[in-house]
Amino acid sequence: MKVFVAWRRVSRVENPAAYAQTVLTRTFISQRRRKRSGEQPIAEPPERVIEDVDSAVRLTLLAELANLSARDRAVVVLRYWEDLSVEDVAAVLHISSASVRTQSSRALARLRVALGEVFPERLLG
């Protein structure tokens, strides 16, 4: 690509093939230097912490959230998923703080009933 971009200049050179070979060699060496300086080998890879998320529980929760009304779903998601304060949720939805507390309480009660034993009680407040 570098030779193609500079072809007007390269075509006037006595040996364009040698020029292309030089460009290729220098590009290769440059790439090798960049990779070598950025990578540090280690004896053992670090342990990855994998959250113990049960995908069936997650899918069940998402399905039950879809069964809530749009306003209730918005309140629950903003309040508990996005971790916004009651006042912030009220400002986003243009409703009072009391409405946010009432709707979140009712929506969580519906979710508890719908999910039963599938979803741990400690995560629903």
ZIHU-V856737 format. One line per field, one symbol per residue. ss: DSSP state (H for helix, E for strand, - for the rest). burial: I if it has 16 or more other C-alpha atoms within 10 Angstrom, else O. A space follows every 50 residues. Layout:
ss = ???
burial = ???
This chain:
ss = -HHHH-HHHHH----HHHHHHHHHHHHHHHHHHHHHHH------------ ----HHHHHHHHHHHHH--HHHHHHHHHHHH----HHHHHHHH---HHHH HHHHHHHHHHHHHHH-----HHHH-
burial = OOIOOOOOOIOOOOOOOOOIOOOOOOOOOOOOOOOOOOOOOOOOOOOOOO OOOOOOOOOOIOOIIOOIOOOIIIIIIIIOOOOIOIIOIIOOOOOOIOOI IOIIIOIIOIIIOIIOOOIOOOOOO
